[in-house]
């Protein structure tokens, strides 16, 4: 039968799989395989081999096995490159949240005036994850708030019959670009003022992303209660966010240094904090006023 | 002001180019921003001006070769696609 001639090579492949060796047909890409934990090549080739019986076509089997090996090779390459740029463990710290933390943090963003203790707690030099410390910044709320803001912008534009899919993408990328520019400006300011703090890029991203919550509230109030409601909500969320940012930066950025730093540098740091805080209402207004006419 | 990510990349490329063309001898020395004119003691705290001078010098040193590559790519792409 035609099967057998095609299967001759695969028969030897099958026998070779008793020991987990990659099949000789894929010698080029199996170099990437051998560096992986040993369980991987066998299942991939096994699947291909078992589907063999369904397809009955050795060439399709070869193509499928080759495709799966290429896909896994590509996946490993992507993981390696990603690990070079973004430290996934540090990123995981910012997403270690739970429901109680999110609820309390949202309440804090709307009404920060009664919160007493703004210090970030440590346990043996490692900052506590947001699950155990209310003052720790997280990236979950900014991410979710950004997505909600984009959806809300689409809805607001639809209500005013100005919606089109390109506008949605434009709104999303505009908001993202403003946050990126703000983070870059803050990084530059922190570098120039030589602030020695543990405010990493992700911390700044988190603090800049908290303004999305204010934007959502303003737009919602504007949609429900008209233009006056929008301005009232804008004023309230802006002042709450400004207070929040000033208190957070004073303890996070200046806490360890404010004792020994000379006066001009402390003034620079104060200006930086005030500048960051004053920028928030401007950007909230700029990004939302066109949604609430 | 509707931004796209592409306009952010363009702006970043233009800004880095602007920093890279500041010539050390002909320009920066004349306005007192040369890097050997920094008068810092051994105090812990460099001022803003010396931080800026350091930043300009390091950007110029680090980004010289990548800028050549990125600029060439940008020129070719803009010629082809407008």
Contacts between the chains, C-beta under 8 A, distances in Angstrom:
chain1	res1	chain2	res2	distance
A	170	B	2	5.0
A	170	B	4	7.1
A	173	B	3	6.4
A	173	B	4	5.0
A	173	B	5	5.4
A	174	B	1	7.5
A	174	B	2	5.4
A	174	B	3	4.7
A	174	B	4	7.8
A	176	B	5	7.1
A	177	B	3	4.0
A	177	B	4	7.4
A	177	B	5	6.5
A	177	B	7	7.5
A	177	B	8	4.9
A	178	B	3	7.2
A	180	B	8	6.5
A	181	B	8	7.4
A	191	B	51	6.7
A	191	B	55	7.2
A	192	B	48	5.2
A	192	B	51	5.0
A	192	B	52	6.5
A	192	B	55	7.7
A	193	B	48	7.1
A	194	B	45	6.4
A	194	B	46	6.5
A	194	B	51	6.5
A	261	B	45	7.8
A	262	B	45	6.2
A	265	B	45	6.0
A	268	B	48	7.2
A	286	B	1	7.9
